[in-house]
Amino acid sequence: MAFVGRQPIFSQAQSVYAYELLFRSGSTTNANTAGQGDAVTTTVMNNSLSVIGLDTLTGGKRAFVNMTRTLLLRGDYNVLPKDVTVIELLEDIVPDPEVIEACRELKSAGYMLALDDLVSSDGYEPLLDLADIVKVDFMGTDHAKREQLAKKLAGHNTRLLAEKVETHDEFAQALQHGYELFQGYFFSKPEIVAVKDVPGMNQNYLRMLVEINRPDIDFDQLEKIVKTDLSLSSKLLRYLNSASMGVRNKITSIKQALVMLGLKPLKRWATLIFMANMGKDKPEELMVTSLVRAKFCESMAKQAGLSEREFDLFMMGMMSVLDVMMGRPIDELLGPMPLEQDVKATLSGQPTKLSGVFDLAVACERVNRPRVIKLAEQSGIDLQDVDQAYRDSITWADGVMAA
């Protein structure tokens, strides 16, 4: 079973610029790969190109691929498409004459070059003149060192990438010092700058979501809500009239559309619309994360003995990033949400019978293979089913975002 991790790299506008492709195996992850650098990189390239597909992994974005000294000198990177690949030199590669010449050849071939974990420019000037991107480890440097590196590298025609950015403050500091690209988990933690209510039009999305999840749904009331929002009504009609829905007769009224769609598809559509609207000013990758988690959790329902909870699991995955989207604590946001109590409890960090599925989704997302294996065993889920479901969820989420 092939497995490749991917970590997004963001622009200053917090849109996805690229993905770094990471080695992961079917038996270990985050394991000690010392002495296995060549094999690790070869596996990443093979799995990305021949098994999973580069487009599936990156959605057409650039791909950062770590390169060892041996593979660099041999030119093995030439199997990768030069128009979307950034060759990243590992931090332990010494910039000797052979390496410098190989980098010149790499650049002449049309590839972009990135230097990983630069802590000092001393001795690296020849490579800095060739590099397109320089990565600075924000976890391994203090504020003064990051600023110092930014000033020293200002004379080179390179873009600075702040990696392992964990907080909004670090992100703001990086912006202040001229860093153009960003990598890390800062986007996946609540960014509490100020408490903000759901703005005007967003109230309609929330009202619709609440109404759809009532046990005695009133389609007349639901129609009134949708009709008050031109965006909502046009999205609904466009969705139902699309060829993919297979509706033979053209839909002409809101109530007809709501009834024809059916309750479960209607709930899913409303949830997607709600979350997409909440995340308009957030990185696109955040919505992708929400979609992947939702689809994966739903896919695990039967294997986890929760066949009757498919929709609840979908909602759990979808809503799991709501705190990040809204910049408010998750407990505060879940209050008015039409979610089952155990879904809310799971998202608040409390142990429930749904926790195993959610934890498994997050473990797959973080490419934490030992934890994936452990959680799958605890839940009695076949590991191959987990891997297949997660890959299918990524493909589905990318398709939704591209639609």
N, C-alpha and C positions, 0 to 999 in steps of 0.2 A: 504494500500500500504506500503510494507516494504522498509526501506531505511537505509543503513549503510554507513557512511563515511569511507574513507580509506586514510591514509597519508603515503607516502613511507618513509622508513628509509634506509639510504645509508651506504655503507661501505667506507673505505678510497679510494678505487678505483672508487667511485661514481657509483657502481652498486647497485641495490636494494637488500638489505639484508632482509627486512621484511616490513610489513604494520601494522600501528596501526589502529585498528578498532574503529570508533567513533560513538557515539549515534546521530542519526538524526531521526526525526519523520515526519509525513506527514503534520504537521501543524506548527511546530516551529523548528528552528535550532539555534545553538549558543545561545539558550535560557537559562534562569536561571533554572538549574536543582537541585538547593540546596534542600536537603531533599528527593530527588528522586533517590539517588545513586543506591540503590538496584534494583529498577525498571528499571533504565537506563541500568545497566550492564546486567540484565536479558534479556532486549529487544535486546541488541546488540548480545548476545549469541544466542538467539532464531532466530533472523533474519539471522544471519550469517550461522547458522547450518541448520535450517529447511526451510527457505524461499529462500534465495538467493544462499546459498552454499559457503562454505569456499574456495573451489578451485576457484570459480568464482571471489571472492573478492581478493584473494592473489596470484592466479596463481601458487600455490605450495610453495610460500615463507612462512616464519614464520609470525604468527599473534600475535601482542601485544594486550592484552585485559585487560582493567582496571578492578580492583577488589576491592570491598568494604570490610570493616571489617566483616560485617555480612555474606556475601557470602563466604569469605575466611574461616571463622570459620566453616561454614556449609559444606564446601567442594564442593560447587556448580560448581566449575571450572572443576570437573571431567568429565563433559559432553563434554569438549573440547579435541581434539586429542593432547596427550602429546608430540608427536614428532614434532609438528609444532607450538605449542602455547607457548607464553611467558606471564606469569601472571604478570601484572604490578600493584604494590601496590600504591594506591593514596597517595598523600603527606600528607593528614590529618590523616592517620592511625598511631596511637601511637604504638611504638614497645614494648608493654607490654608482659608479659610471655605467654599469650594465643596466641597472634599474632605470636610470635617467634616460638612457638611449631607448630602452623598451617603451618608456612613456612617450617619448617623441614619436616612435612608430605608431603607438596607440592613437595619439592625437592626429597624426597624419592620415590614419585609416578612417577618421571621422568620429571616433568615440569621445565622449566627455570623460574627464578624469576628476575624481574626488579623493581627498586625503582624509583619513579617519583619525579622530582623537588627537589632533595636533595640540601639544602643550607648549611648544616653543618653536620659533622659526629658525633657530640656530641649526645650520647644516642642511636645512630644507629649502634654501633659496632656489636652487635649480628646479626642484619640483613645484615650488610655489609659482614659478614663472610659467609652468605648463598647466597647473591645476585650474579647473573651472570652478570647483567647489571645495571649501575647507570646512571640516566638521570640528566643532569645539564641544567637548564633553562638559555640560553644565553641572553634572553631578560630581565630577572630579576636579572642578576649578571653582575658585571663589569669584566674587563680583569684580574685584580689582584685576585678577588674572584675565578674566573674560574681556574686560575693557582694554587691557594692555595688548592682548592678542589682536583685538579689532583694530587698534591704532597701528600696530606693526604691519598688519596685512593690508592696510589701506592702500599701500603703494603697489600692490599686485592686482592684476585684473582677475580677481577671484570673487566668488560669492560666499559669504559666511553662512554656515548652517549650525544653528544651536541644537545640539542633540541632548536627550534625556532632560528635557524641560518638563518640570513637574508642577509648576504653579503659574498663576497669572502674573505674579510679580516678576518671575524669571522671564516670562514671555515679554513683558513690558520693558525690562532691562535690555533684553536682546534687541528689541526694536530700537530702543534709544541709542544703542551702540552700533547700529547699522547692519545687524544680522538680517538676512533676507529670507532664509529658509529655517524651518523649525521641525523638530522631531521629538516625540515623547508623549507622555500621558496627560499633559496639562488639559487637553480638551475633554478628557473622560472624568474629570472631577468637577464638582460644583464650583462655579465661578461666582461667588456671592459678592457682587459689587454694590448692589442696592436691591431692596425688595421691590419687585414690580408686579402689578396685577396683570391678569390677562387683558390685553388691550381691546378696545371697542369691538372690531369685527371678530376677534378671536372668541368673544363670548358666544357668537353664533355656533362656532365649531364645538365648543364645550356643551352648549345647550343641546345640539344635535346628538352628541355622543351620549349624553345622559338620557335623552328621550329614547334613543334606539335601544338602550340597555334596560329599559323598564320592563318588568314582567308582563304588563298589560299595555304594550306599545300602541299608541294612538297615531295612526297614519295621517289623520287630518291635522293634528297638532304638529307632527313632524313636517308635513308639507308647508305649514305656515312658517316654521323656522327656516327651512331651506329657501322658500320664496323670498324671504327678507334679505337674502344675500345673493347678489348676482353671480359672484364667483362660485359659491356653493352650487347653485342651480345649474350653471353652465358646465361645471365639472361633472356633475351627476349625469346630465343628459349626454355629454360627450363620451363619458365612460360607457354608458349603456348602448349608445349608438355605434360604438366602435365595432369593427369587424370581429375582433377577438371574442366578444361576448356572445356572438351567434344569435343575436335577436333579429328575427325575420322582419317584423314590422317596426317602422320608425316610431320612436317614443316621442310623444308630443306634450305630455303633461307631467308635472313633478310627481303627483300622487301615483300615476301609472308607473312611472320609473321606480319609485320606492317599492311599490308592491311587487312589480315584476322582478326586481333584483333578488328578492328573497332575503330572509332575516339574517342568516349567517354571512352571506356575501356583503349585505348592506352594512353589517357591523364592522366587517373587515375594511371595507372601503372608507367608512366614516373614520375609523381609527387611523388609517394611512393619511387621510386628508388632514386630520387634526394634528398629527405629529409633524407632517411636512410643513404645515403652517406655523407651528410653534418653533420650528428650527430654521426659519427663513434667514435669520442673521447669524447662523452658526455654520461651522464647517460641514460640507456635504457628507464627509466621511462619518459624521455623527449620525446622520439619517441612515446611512448604509449599515452602521453598527446596529441601530435599532431594528432594521429590517432583517438582518442576518440572525440576530438573537430571536426575534419573533418567529421566523420560519423554522429555525432549528428547534426551538422549544416545542412548537406545534408538532414537528416531525417526530419528536421523542415521546409523544403522548402514549402511543400504543406500547412501545417497548418498556416504558416506565410504569405500566399498569394504570395509566390515567387516560384511557381512550375517551372517556366522557368529558374530559377537560381540555380538549384541543383548543377551543377558542380562548379559554382562560389562560392557557400557556402562551398562546399567541399574544394576547394582550399584555401578559407579564413581560415578555421579551420586548415588545414595542415600547411600553411605558418605562422601561428600566433606565432610559437616558433622559427622562423628562426633567429631572433636577438640573442637568447640565444645560438643556435647552432654555429653561426658564430662569436659571441663576438663583434658584430657591431650594431650600431643603426638601427632600423627597417626601417626608412625612406631611409637611404642610400642603404639598401639591396633591397628594393622594386622597385627601379628605373628601372633596366633592366628586372624585372620579367614580364612575360606575363599575367598580371592580369588586370581585369577591374578596372577602376579608383575608383569606389565606394568600391571595395574590398580593394584597397590600402589605401583609406581614412579611412575605418573602422579600419584597422590594425594600422593606425597611430594615432588612438584615436579620430578621427573626427566623429560627428554624421551623420549617413546615414540610409537609409531604411534597411540596413543589420545589423545595430548595435544591434538591439533588439535580433536577433538570436545569435550573437556572445556573447553578454553580458549574455544571458541565458546559453550558454555553460559554460562560466567561473563561473557563479553562481552555476551551478550544480557541477562543478569540485571542487569548494571551499565548497560545501555542505552548502551554505548560503540559507537556506530554505525561509526566509521571502522575500529575493530578487528574488528567483525563482518564488514564488507565484505572486509577484508584476509584474515581467516581463512577465509571462505567461498571466496574466490578461490584461496587456497593449497590448499584441500582439494577444489577442483573441485565445490563444492556450489552449486546455484542459490540466489540470495539470497531469492527468493520462497518457496522451500521452507523456508529457515531461519526466516523470519518466521512462516509458517503453522504450522510445527512448534512454535515457541515459544509462540504464542498458544494452540494446542491443548493444549500441556503445562500452561499456567496453568489452563485450563478443567478439564482432567483432575484436576490437583492439588487445586483448590478443591472439585471433586466428591467426591474421596476424603475430604477433611477434613470435608465436610458430611455424609457418610454415617453 
